[in-house]
Amino acid sequence: MVYSTCSILKEENEGLLKRVLKSSGGELVPIGEEWTKELPLLPNAMPGTLLVGPDELFEGFFVAKIRKK
């Protein structure tokens, strides 16, 4: 499953995702580097997820891949 928001706010991304993973028993699936080469990535506290900053083409966004354990 993919969780994605059009937001760079921690409480809408990492905060919510941590709660969902804890309650569901799911785990993150790392996103491969081939998807990140041209993106303006922001520092992110959750390894394996993408936090992309705004630029002239789009607003910032967050992406995580999740699977059941």
MDAnalysis code that builds the backbone (N, CA, C; Angstrom):
import MDAnalysis as mda
import numpy as np

u = mda.Universe.empty(207, n_residues=69, atom_resindex=np.repeat(np.arange(69), 3), trajectory=True)
u.add_TopologyAttr("name", ["N", "CA", "C"] * 69)
u.add_TopologyAttr("resid", np.arange(1, 70))
u.add_TopologyAttr("resname", ["MET", "VAL", "TYR", "SER", "THR", "CYS", "SER", "ILE", "LEU", "LYS", "GLU", "GLU", "ASN", "GLU", "GLY", "LEU", "LEU", "LYS", "ARG", "VAL", "LEU", "LYS", "SER", "SER", "GLY", "GLY", "GLU", "LEU", "VAL", "PRO", "ILE", "GLY", "GLU", "GLU", "TRP", "THR", "LYS", "GLU", "LEU", "PRO", "LEU", "LEU", "PRO", "ASN", "ALA", "MET", "PRO", "GLY", "THR", "LEU", "LEU", "VAL", "GLY", "PRO", "ASP", "GLU", "LEU", "PHE", "GLU", "GLY", "PHE", "PHE", "VAL", "ALA", "LYS", "ILE", "ARG", "LYS", "LYS"])
u.atoms.positions = np.array([
    [0.851, -1.148, 0.000],
    [0.000, 0.000, 0.000],
    [0.910, 1.229, 0.000],
    [0.444, 2.287, -0.615],
    [1.186, 3.549, -0.621],
    [0.397, 4.584, 0.171],
    [1.094, 5.266, 1.073],
    [0.508, 6.386, 1.807],
    [1.190, 7.637, 1.283],
    [0.404, 8.591, 0.829],
    [0.962, 9.811, 0.260],
    [0.088, 10.999, 0.625],
    [0.743, 12.123, 0.909],
    [0.019, 13.365, 1.173],
    [0.654, 14.491, 0.377],
    [-0.105, 15.523, 0.153],
    [0.405, 16.751, -0.473],
    [0.762, 17.723, 0.638],
    [1.573, 17.253, 1.562],
    [1.937, 18.031, 2.741],
    [3.356, 17.667, 3.157],
    [4.049, 18.616, 3.765],
    [5.363, 18.329, 4.336],
    [5.330, 18.453, 5.861],
    [4.120, 18.532, 6.437],
    [3.973, 18.655, 7.885],
    [4.193, 17.311, 8.572],
    [5.047, 17.316, 9.596],
    [5.398, 16.083, 10.299],
    [4.172, 15.379, 10.878],
    [3.243, 16.127, 11.476],
    [2.083, 15.492, 12.110],
    [1.152, 14.821, 11.102],
    [1.165, 15.259, 9.856],
    [0.328, 14.643, 8.820],
    [1.027, 13.481, 8.124],
    [2.300, 13.337, 8.361],
    [3.080, 12.320, 7.660],
    [3.702, 11.324, 8.628],
    [4.895, 11.632, 9.141],
    [5.570, 10.698, 10.040],
    [4.734, 10.388, 11.273],
    [4.108, 11.410, 11.858],
    [3.317, 11.202, 13.069],
    [2.166, 10.237, 12.853],
    [1.392, 10.465, 11.827],
    [0.255, 9.595, 11.514],
    [0.728, 8.204, 11.098],
    [1.761, 8.153, 10.286],
    [2.259, 6.864, 9.800],
    [2.769, 5.997, 10.952],
    [3.459, 6.579, 11.914],
    [3.936, 5.812, 13.073],
    [2.769, 5.202, 13.837],
    [1.701, 5.964, 14.022],
    [0.522, 5.446, 14.728],
    [-0.136, 4.312, 13.939],
    [-0.251, 4.476, 12.633],
    [-0.862, 3.439, 11.794],
    [-0.028, 2.160, 11.817],
    [1.277, 2.286, 11.686],
    [2.141, 1.104, 11.697],
    [2.065, 0.384, 13.039],
    [2.031, 1.147, 14.121],
    [1.953, 0.546, 15.455],
    [0.635, -0.194, 15.651],
    [-0.462, 0.399, 15.233],
    [-1.775, -0.215, 15.462],
    [-2.075, -1.360, 14.488],
    [-1.481, -1.328, 13.298],
    [-1.790, -2.344, 12.285],
    [-0.761, -3.464, 12.209],
    [0.403, -3.239, 12.803],
    [1.459, -4.236, 12.695],
    [2.143, -4.237, 11.341],
    [1.970, -3.173, 10.575],
    [2.607, -3.076, 9.268],
    [4.060, -2.654, 9.376],
    [4.732, -2.617, 8.227],
    [6.125, -2.174, 8.180],
    [6.364, -1.367, 6.912],
    [7.376, -0.515, 6.973],
    [7.746, 0.286, 5.809],
    [8.524, -0.561, 4.813],
    [8.312, -0.286, 3.550],
    [9.094, -0.868, 2.464],
    [9.930, 0.275, 1.906],
    [11.262, 0.196, 1.998],
    [12.086, 1.304, 1.522],
    [11.812, 1.653, 0.060],
    [11.817, 2.932, -0.219],
    [11.630, 3.428, -1.581],
    [13.005, 3.512, -2.228],
    [13.158, 2.900, -3.380],
    [14.447, 2.846, -4.058],
    [14.971, 4.212, -4.477],
    [16.278, 4.338, -4.495],
    [16.921, 5.603, -4.849],
    [16.651, 6.042, -6.279],
    [16.294, 5.113, -7.156],
    [16.022, 5.492, -8.544],
    [14.860, 6.473, -8.645],
    [14.009, 6.529, -7.616],
    [12.868, 7.448, -7.607],
    [13.238, 8.824, -7.070],
    [14.422, 8.969, -6.509],
    [14.750, 10.208, -5.796],
    [15.783, 11.084, -6.485],
    [16.354, 10.638, -7.559],
    [17.494, 11.333, -8.165],
    [17.226, 12.787, -8.526],
    [16.065, 13.097, -9.040],
    [15.773, 14.449, -9.521],
    [14.858, 15.240, -8.585],
    [14.573, 14.702, -7.410],
    [13.629, 15.355, -6.503],
    [14.337, 16.210, -5.457],
    [13.737, 17.342, -5.081],
    [14.307, 18.183, -4.021],
    [13.939, 17.616, -2.645],
    [14.661, 16.586, -2.202],
    [14.332, 15.914, -0.949],
    [14.637, 16.793, 0.256],
    [13.783, 16.677, 1.267],
    [13.976, 17.358, 2.542],
    [14.458, 16.337, 3.570],
    [15.147, 16.799, 4.628],
    [15.536, 15.867, 5.694],
    [14.294, 15.191, 6.265],
    [14.424, 13.918, 6.582],
    [13.273, 13.127, 6.990],
    [13.667, 12.201, 8.128],
    [12.843, 12.152, 9.165],
    [13.136, 11.330, 10.334],
    [12.808, 9.856, 10.135],
    [12.069, 9.527, 9.083],
    [11.683, 8.131, 8.853],
    [12.418, 7.568, 7.644],
    [13.473, 6.794, 7.881],
    [14.176, 6.179, 6.757],
    [13.223, 5.321, 5.927],
    [13.415, 5.340, 4.627],
    [12.586, 4.544, 3.738],
    [11.397, 5.285, 3.166],
    [11.177, 6.522, 3.613],
    [10.088, 7.338, 3.089],
    [10.669, 8.513, 2.319],
    [9.829, 9.189, 1.560],
    [10.255, 10.381, 0.827],
    [9.524, 11.603, 1.355],
    [10.265, 12.665, 1.598],
    [9.698, 13.963, 1.930],
    [10.288, 14.930, 0.913],
    [9.440, 15.407, 0.023],
    [9.891, 16.219, -1.105],
    [9.455, 17.653, -0.901],
    [10.407, 18.563, -1.027],
    [10.117, 19.978, -0.846],
    [9.450, 20.589, -2.058],
    [8.781, 21.709, -1.839],
    [8.141, 22.389, -2.964],
    [9.180, 22.947, -3.936],
    [8.793, 23.035, -5.191],
    [9.614, 23.717, -6.190],
    [8.684, 24.387, -7.194],
    [9.190, 24.789, -8.329],
    [8.367, 25.523, -9.300],
    [7.312, 24.648, -9.979],
    [7.438, 23.332, -9.886],
    [6.492, 22.429, -10.543],
    [5.378, 21.908, -9.636],
    [5.629, 21.820, -8.314],
    [4.637, 21.231, -7.412],
    [4.861, 21.692, -5.981],
    [3.829, 21.470, -5.167],
    [3.931, 21.693, -3.728],
    [4.717, 20.519, -3.147],
    [5.123, 20.609, -1.908],
    [5.814, 19.490, -1.282],
    [4.885, 18.302, -1.074],
    [5.473, 17.111, -0.905],
    [4.663, 15.923, -0.648],
    [5.468, 14.862, 0.094],
    [4.743, 13.881, 0.613],
    [5.305, 12.785, 1.400],
    [4.821, 11.476, 0.793],
    [5.701, 10.463, 0.748],
    [5.327, 9.153, 0.211],
    [5.950, 8.058, 1.077],
    [5.144, 7.035, 1.388],
    [5.634, 5.857, 2.109],
    [4.990, 4.612, 1.512],
    [5.777, 3.542, 1.428],
    [5.248, 2.235, 1.009],
    [5.134, 1.368, 2.259],
    [3.985, 0.690, 2.404],
    [3.697, -0.094, 3.606],
    [3.255, -1.497, 3.191],
    [3.614, -2.483, 4.017],
    [3.105, -3.840, 3.793],
    [2.789, -4.482, 5.142],
    [1.953, -5.517, 5.085],
    [1.650, -6.286, 6.289],
    [2.857, -7.130, 6.646],
    [3.062, -7.334, 7.932],
    [4.149, -8.219, 8.379],
    [3.722, -9.654, 8.265],
])
